[in-house]
Amino acid sequence: MQAVQALPRKTIILAISIVTIFIVLFRFYGDVPVEYYRNYAPGEAIVPVTTNNDRPQPGYFKAQPEWDWSVPKHAASMDGYARTPRNRDIVVLTASDGGGHNSAIPNVLDRVLDDRDKYCAKHGYTSLWLNTSRYDIGDAHRTWSKIPAVAEAFHLQPNAEWVWLIDTDIIMMTPDYDLVDEILSPAALKRGLMRDTPILDGQLKKNPTHINTPKDFRVEEIDILITQDHQSVNTGSTFFRRSAFTRWLLEMMTDYTMLMGQEHGGAEQDALKHLMLEHQLVRNHVGIYPQRKFNAYVQGGDNMGYRDGDLLVHFAGCWVGGKCQEWFEEFWGKKGHKDVWKPLTGSA
């Protein structure tokens, strides 16, 4: 006791302060789940991503290094994982060369890329354009080139958790729409995915499959997000999560002897539909949202056609009646509108 009393007052105060600091630090870090650090390792990329949209890829695209994109440990199992993604880990991918039916719309690629750049800048997402004419897909339909673009997006953005692949003929109509809160978070998945939903196939109306999505699902296993119209699933707006399942699915879709190299009228869209119809494993990993959630069409009833407040409008099939330019310009002039234009008249 006398020894303690003999110590200088400043030394005692300093010792007490150091002990207090250690107690506070250990208490604070003890309250932070270790999963937080494990899930977001490794650290962020320091070198800026560079994209070369002019250099062609000779040879079959699966021989390219980006097809071997990495999957972190927490996503390496088919059991999956569930967490709320950070905005900067969401990539909005435009995979297009500006050709095809959409070329009827003047400067369509430049216009939609500028629109998506602004949308991503507002929310902190990453906007990425990949020129699909660079991929060697053999004799397959040109829309198959969207699949190697998804693989390259995961390769170019090693921290990307979700890649949202959207067609060129899509306009972002509601700039304030938050993808995490509305679509990608575990809470949004639990709240919004359609349970026990028939997987429609307009070509099989006389012989329905009677195959539905699961009555219940594990959020940890949902790796693909899609919508379906009156025909079947539509891949014009599809979310892919970085996971072992997604890698497997993309490789199966582009199996040249099974799907990609065969006669499929709907190309990569039919491939996904085929895998969903034939394999319970795939259905367990594909979540279906109501169509207007992120794939509203120009025309249609309350379940399909664009209404005020919808995230986007998709001009699917506009080329059939030669309406692409007319419809595009009409909606382009209304993007971000606050006035009543196409009011909601029923449930989504």
N, C-alpha and C positions, 0 to 999 in steps of 0.2 A: 504494500500500500504506500509506503514511504517512497519506493522507487518510482511508482506512477506519479505521485505528487511532485517528485523531483524533476520530471520531464517538463520541458518548456510547453507553455500553453499552445503555441502555434503547431508544435509537433503533434499533440493530441488531436487538435482540430483537423489537421491534414489527414491523419490516420482514419479518423471517423468519416471524413468526406470520401476517401478512397473506398472504404468498405461499403458505404452507402451507394456509391456509383456502381460497384460490382453487383450489388443486390438488385438495383434497378435494371441493369443491363440483362442479367440472367433472367429476371422475371419477365422482361419485355420479350426477349427472344424465345423464351419458353412458351409464350402465347401464340407464336407464329407457327402454323403447322409445317412440319418438315416437307410435306407434299408440295408446298408452294415453291420451295427452292428446287426440289427434284423435278417438278413438272416443267419449270421454265429453264432448266439447264439444257444445253450449254448456253454461254453468253450470247449477246446479240452480235450480229455480223458488223464488222467495222468497215470493211471495204465496200464501197457502193456497188450495187448490182449493175452490170452492163449487159444490154441485150443487143444482139446483132440480127436485125430482121432482113438484112440483105444477103447474107451468106447462105447459099443452099446447103442442104444436108444430103450428100450423095450416098446412095445405098439405103437399104431398108432402115426405117427410123429406129427400130429397136436396137440397132447396133450403136446408136449414139449414146454418149456418156450420160446425158441427162435422164435417160430412161431408167437409170439405176439410182433414182433419187432416194435419199435416206429416210428412214423411219426411226424416231427416237424410241428408247426402251419402253416408255410408258404407253406407246401406241403399237408395239410390236406383237401384241397378242390379239387374237380374234375376240377376246373378251372385251377389248376396248377400254375406254376411259370416259369420264364425264367432267367437264369443267367449263367455265365461262371464258370464251376466247377474248383476248385483248384486241382492240380495234386494229392495231398495227400488224396483227398476225392474220388479217383477212385480205385476200387478194381478189380483186375484181378483174377477171380475165376476159379480154376480147380476142378470140382466136379467129382471124379472118384475113383474107387478102383483098377484101373490098369488092370481089367479083360475085358471080352468081346472080340470082334473082334480085338481090339487094342493090345491084349496080344501077337499077332503074331509078333509084333515089339519088338526086344530085349530091355529090360530095358526102355520101352517107358515112363513110368510115371516118373522115376527119371530123365530122359533126358529132357523131356519137362518142368518139374518143375524147373530144373536148368536154362533152357533157359528163362523161364518167370521171374524167380527171377532176372536175370541179366537185362532183359528188364525193369522191374519195378524199379530196383535200378537206372538205367540210367535216368529215367524220374520222379522218386519220387512217383510212384504209389504203391499200396499195393498188394503184391502177396499172394494169399491164396489158400491152398489146403484143401478140405474137403473130407473125406473118405465116399463115398456114401453107402458102405455096412453096415453102422451103422443104416440106417433108415429103420424102419418097414413100408413097403409099401404094405403089404398084398400080394395078388396074381398079382398085377400089374407088367407090364414090368419093368425091372431094370432101364431103362432110365428115368422113372418117378422120381427117387430119386434125379435128378438134381434140381427139384423144391424146395423141403425142404432145399437143400443146399443153394439156393439163399436166402431163408428166414433166415437161420442161418448166412449167410454172413452179412446181414444187422444188425442182432442182435450182432454179434461179433465186428462189426465195426460201432459203433453208429454215427460216423461222415461221414460215406460213403454216397456219393450222387449218384454215379453210381456203379453198379456191372456188370462187363463184364463177362458173363458166356461163356467159350470156351471149346470145347471138347478136349479130350486128343490127338486125332489124328490131331493136328494142330501145325505147326512150325511157329514161328515168323521170317519172312524173312527180314524185314527192321527195324533194331534196332532204327534208328533215327526217325521213324514215330511217330508223336505227336497226341495222341488221342483227346486232347482238340481242337487244331486248325483244325484238319481234320474231326472230327466226332461229338463231344459233345457240342461245344459252340453254342449259339443261331445263330451266323453268319454261322457256318458250317451247321446247320440244315436247315436254310433258303436257303442256296446255294445248298445243296446236295440231300435233300429228293426228291423222285420221286412223282410227282403230277399226279393225274388221271391215276394211273397205275393199270392195271387189276390184281386182286388177282388170280393168276393162280392155276389151279387144274388139274393135268394130268389125274385124274380119272373121270373128268367130261367133257371131250372134246366133247362128243356127245350132252351134255346138259350144255353148258356154263352158268355160273351164271350171267355174265355181271355186276359183282360187281367190282368197282374200288376203289382205295384209294381216299381220298378227292381231289378235284381240288385245294383247298386251305386249309390251316391249321393254327392253332395257335401254335407257338413254345411252349407256356406255357403249352400246353396239351400233348406234345409228351413225353411219359414216357417209351415206349418200342422202341428199334431200332433193325431192323432185315433186312435180305436180303432174296431174293427168287431165286431159280434156275428154270429150265425148268419145274419142277413138281409143286412146290409151295414153301411156306416159309420154311426155314431151320433154325432150332434152334441150330445148332452146334456152332454158334457165335451170341450171343444176348446180348444187353445192357438193363439193367433194372434201372430205376431211382427211388430213394426213394420217394414215394408219396402214397397218399390214393388210387389212381387208381391201382398202381402196387400191393399193398396189396390185393385189391379186385380181380384183375386178377389172381394172384397166387392161391387165395382161390377157385376161380371158376374153374381153370384148374384142381385142385386136388379134386374137388367134386366127391366123390367116386360113388355116385348113378347116376351122370350125365355124367362124362367124365373119370376120372381116373380108375374107376372100370369096365368100359365097354370095349368092343372089339374095339380097335383103332390100326390099323397096325402101325401107326407112333407115337404111345404113346403121349407124351407131345407135340410133334410137331403137330400132328393132332388136339389136343385139342385147341391149339392157333389158328390154321387155322379155326377150326369150329367156335370159338368165333368171329373171324374176319369176316367170311362170314355171320354169323347170326345177328351180332349186330353192328349197326352204331356207337354206343358209343365206342366200342372197336377200330373200324377203325379210329376214331378221335384221339386215343391216341397211335396208333402204326405207327411209321415212317418207310418206306421202303427205303433203300439205294440201289444203283446199287450193284450187287452181289460182284464184285471184291473189293469194298470199304473195307470190312473186312471179306470176306468169299470166296475167290478165290479157285477154285478146281484145281486139278492136270491137268485135261484135259478139253477142251472146247474152244469155240471161244473167240473172244475179250471181250465179255460180261461176260464170266464165267471162262475161264481158266487163271491160274496164268501168269502174265507178270512182267517184271522187274519193281521194285519199289512198288509192291503191299505189303501191310502190312503183310500178312500171306498166307499160303497155307493149305487147308483143304483136308484131304484124305478121304472124304466122299465116301462110297461105295467101297473102295479099296478091301475089303474082298470078293466081288463078284467074281473077277477074280484072287484072291489070290495074289494081287499086293502090299499089305500093306508094307511089309518089303522092297521090291525093290524100291518103290516110296519114302518111308520115307528116306531111306539112300541116295537116289539121291538128294533130296532137302535138307537134313540135311547138306550135304557137300557144299551146295551153300548158306546157310543162311548168311546174311550180305554181300553177294557178291557185288562187285563194277564193275565187268566186264560185258560185254554184254552176256547174257545167253538166256533169253526168251524175246526178245525185243517186245515192244508194237507195234502192227501192225494196230491198229485201235482204235476207241474211246471206253472208258470204259462204 
